[in-house]
Amino acid sequence: MKLATLKRGGRDGTLAVVSRDLARCQTVADIATTLQQALDDWEATAPRLAAVYEALNHGAARHAEPFDPRLCASPLPRAYQWADGSAYVNHVELVRKARGAELPPEFWTDPLMYQGGSDSFAGPCDPIFAASEDWGIDFEAEVAVVTGDLPMGATPAQCEKAVRLLMLVNDVSLRNLIPGELAKGFGFLQSKPASAFSPVAVTPDELGAAWSAAKVHLPLEVALNGKPFGRPDAGTDMVFDFAQLIAHLAKTRELEAGSIIGSGTVSNKQGGLFGSSVANGGVGYCCIAELRMYETIEQGTPKTPYMRFGDRVRIEMRDNNGASIFGAIEQGVERYAAG
């Protein structure tokens, strides 16, 4: 089934079930008012939500209304936990290579993960706010999962069974703030503004055979200012699957229902700069930084600018029939004005 949160009813919004074709939705206050409430009692709420989903898909829902992604918050407008991995080691390897540094061997055996701010996510069509273009504004297209409760020390098998929902995410980075922050030795925080998630979250069964081995085996499409920028396959070159990422986090703590774990920037291993772009037959990139890494490695300096005010990014995933699964994240960059 597909679930969304409408921007009404307070900070946590109002839960709605969305039809498979993303055309209609229905709020379900008699089942759960928010997605977090549904996740907290998933065994009881999931079958009832699924019944509403079937009614919507068959045109039998009594209180259906048109579904408009622009009226949506992220499926979880705020979450108890947001941890983002770096499962596509190719992306990390390019970063290191551009700096002239070797990739430590443990990056291939032990996941890299950071804890993001989860008190307030941006909606899928909300602006990317920044006070200055000098911050190096970049998008990062990723896949994320939402879990149920998990005990400390949960095995990868337990973790895979606990995946309740999947979403897309734009994990925005302020690239020019990152080096100074990492140099202090603590990790990302100020350089990672609010992430935005797809209009809908879907249960794994919605993906059919594309959800296999705890990975999503479909291209992730990115367009920058209306032009194709990337379409790497999310299942290819994912060194750590979602079960392994969740287990890494659960090694030392319990996870509560509603915890979000991201894949990291989707990235496929390619050849050189020329052949990697979509225009030249490659699968492109899910962030501007990756293109700039190729430019640095081959040309000595990056040439492609980061996002500027007025630029727009669109992130979407389609099934094998061309239908949008999660709806699209579509955001423009705007100057933040306090007050």
N, C-alpha and C positions, 0 to 999 in steps of 0.2 A: 504494500500500500504506500501511498504518498501523503506526507503530512507537512503542513505549513503553519506559520504563526502570523496572524494578522496584527497590524499595528493599532490595536484597540484593546481597552481593558487593563491598562497599566503597563508597568515596565516589562513584565513577562509576556505581554500580548495575549492573544486569544487563539487557542488551538483550532485548526481547521483540517478536515480531511479533503484531499484534492483528487480529482478524477485522473485517470491514467493519461489522458490527452491534455491535461493541464488547462482545461477549459472551464471547469466548474469546481466549486468547493462548498463545504457545509461546516459550520461551527458545531461543536459537540459538547456543550456545557453539561449535558446530562451524563457524559462519560468522564470528561476531564476538561478543565478550563484552560490549562496550559500544557505544553509538551512535557515539561518537567514533571508535572503531576501524573501524566500518563506513564512516563518512564518509571516513576517511583512505585507504581502498581501494575507493571507491564503484563503480568500473567492474567490479570483480570481485565485490563483495558484493551489489550491488543485484539482479542477476538471481537469485541464490540466495535472497535474502530474499523476492523476489517469488514464487518457487515455493512457499515455506512459506506465504505469504499466500493463494495460491490454494488450497492444501490446507486451510487453516483455513476458508476461505469455503465449501468443499465438504464439510466434515465429515470430511476424510480425514487430518487431522494426527494423528500417532501419539502425541504427547506434549502435547496441548492441556490447558489448565487454565482455570478461570473467570477472567475479567478483572475486577479490582476497582481502580478508580481511586484508592481510598484507600490502596492499597499502592504507589502510583507516586510516584517523584520526577518532577521536570520531565524531559522527554525528554533534554535535556542538563543533568545536575545541576550542572555547572560548564562554562564555555566559555572558549575563548581570547579571544573578542571578543564584546561585547554593546554595540551602538550603536543608539540609538533616535532615529528621526527625528521630524519634526513635519509630516507630509505633508498633514494636514487644516488648511489655513491658516485656515479658519473658526474653529477652536478658538483659535488664536493671536490672531486679530482680535478675538474676544470678550474675551480677557484684556486686550488693549490698550485696548479701548473702555471696559471697566469701570474702568480706571485713568485714563481721560481722555486717553489717548495715541494718536497716529496709528500706523498700521502702516507701517513702512518699505517702499517699493516692492520692494526686493530680496527680500522674503519670498515673493513670488510667482514668483521666477525662480531662487532659490538655496536649496536645502534647509537647514533648521535641524536640527542633530543634536548629541546629547550622548553621551558614553561612559559606560556604566553599570558597576556592579560585577558581575563575572561569576564570582567565585570560589566562590559558593555561592547557588544559586537555591532558592527554596522550592518544595515540591511542590504540585500542583494542589489538594490538600485540606488542606494545612498551614495553621496559624493565621497571621494577620498579627500579628506581635508589635510592641508599642510600650510604652514605659515610662510614657507620659502621653497622655491624650486632648488635652491642650493643644497637642500637636504638629500637630494638624489632619490626621487620618488619612483619606486618600482613595484610592479605587481608580481605575485608568485601564484601560479595556478596549481592547485593541489586537490587531492581527494582526502576526505576525513571520515572517520567512523564515530558513532556514539555508542557507548557501552551500557550494559546493565551493571549491577553490583558484581564485584569480583573480590575474592579474598587476597590478602598478601601472599605472594608466592604462587599465584595462579599459573598453570601451565599454558603453553601456547594453544593446546586443544581446548582448554577451558575458556581462554580468551576469545577464540574464534566463535565459540557458541554464544558468547556474551555480546556479540555485535548486534545491536538492535537496529541501527539506521546508518545510512551512508549519505554524505553530502559532498558538494564541491566547496572549495574555499579559495578566496583571494587573500593570501597572507602577506599583506603589504609590508614592504621593507623601505626604510630610509637609508639607502646605501652609504651615503656620505657621513652618516652618524655612527655606522657600525664599527669601523676600525678603532676609533677612540674609545668606544664603549667596551669592546672586547679586550682592548689593551689593559683595561683595569682588572680583568681576570674574573668577572662575574657572569658575563653573558648578555644576551639581548634583553632590553626592556624599553628604554627611551626610543630606540631605533625601530621599534615594532609598534606602529599605531594599530587602531582597531581593525581586526580581520573582518571580512564579510563572507557569509556563507550563502549557498544557493537558495533560491526561493522555496524549494521543497527538499525534505529529507525522505529517503525511500528505504523500505525494508530490503534486505539482501535478495529475497525471492523476485523482486521486480527486475533484477538484472539478469535472471536466468543463468545460462551457461557462462555469461561474462563475469559472474562472481565465482571464482574458482581458486582454490589454494589460498584463500584469504587475500586475493588481489582482484582488482577490476581490470578486465582485459578489453578495454575500449580506448580509442583515441580521446584525448582531452584537447578540445579546440579553443584556441586563443586568437582573438582579433584585436589589433591595435589601430585605433582610428579607422575602423571599417575594413582594414586589410588583414588577410590571414598572416598570423605571426608564428603559430605553432599548432601542431597536432600530434605530439608524441603519444605512443600507446602507454597507458598507465600500468599495464601488466608487464611490459617488457623492461628489463634492467632494474626492476624493483628488487633490490638485494635483500631487504628485510620485509616480509609480508606483514599485514596488519596484526596477525596473531603474535608475531615476534615483537612488534613494536609495543603492543599492549602489555605483553609479558615483561618486557624490559621495564616499563613504568611500574608494574605491579610487583616487581621483585622486592621492593622495600616498603610497600604501602598497600592498603586496601583502596579499591576504586569504587566510587559511588555511582549509582545510576545517573546517567546524564554526562559522564565524563567524555570529552572529545579528544581524539587522538588523530593528528594529521600525518600525512605521508611524507611531507616535504615536497619541494618543487619537483614536479614530474619531469624527467629528463631521459632521453634515449641516447645511447652512445652512437656517435656518427663519425664521419671523416673530418675534413677540414672546414674552414669558414665558408667557402663557396658552395659546397655541396650540402651543407647543413640547413640552409634556409628553405622555407616552403617554396619560394619563387624558383629555386634551382633544384627542386625535386626532393629536398630533405623533409624532415618532420618538424623542423623549426625548434622553437624554444618556448618555455612557459614563464620566462622572465627576461627582462632586458639585460640583466647582468650576465646571463649565459652567453648571449651574443657578444657582449663587450669582452668576455673572456676569450672567445675565439679571435676577436680582433686584436687583443693584446698579445696572444700567443703567436699569431702569424704576422702581425703588422707592427708590433711594438707598442701600440697605444690604442685605447678604445676610441671609436669614432661616433657610435650611435648614442645620442643623448638619452638620459632618463626622461620620465614623463614630465610634461610641462602643464601649466594651468590650461584647461580646455581639452586636454587629451582624454581619450576614452578607451577603456578596455572591456572586452566581452569574453566571458569564460563559460563554456557549455560542453556537455557530453551528450552524444546521440546514440541510440541503439542501432542495430544493424539494418533497420528499416528507415533510418533517418529521423526518427522521432526524438525530440528532446526528452531526456529522462528526468533531470533535476530542475528544468528551467534554466535561465541564464543569469549569471552575475553580470551586471552591466553598470559600470561606474565611471564617472568623470572626475577629473582632478579639479578641485576648487581651492581658492585661497581662504584660509581660515581667518575670520574676523571675530575677535573676542567681543562678548557683550550681546 
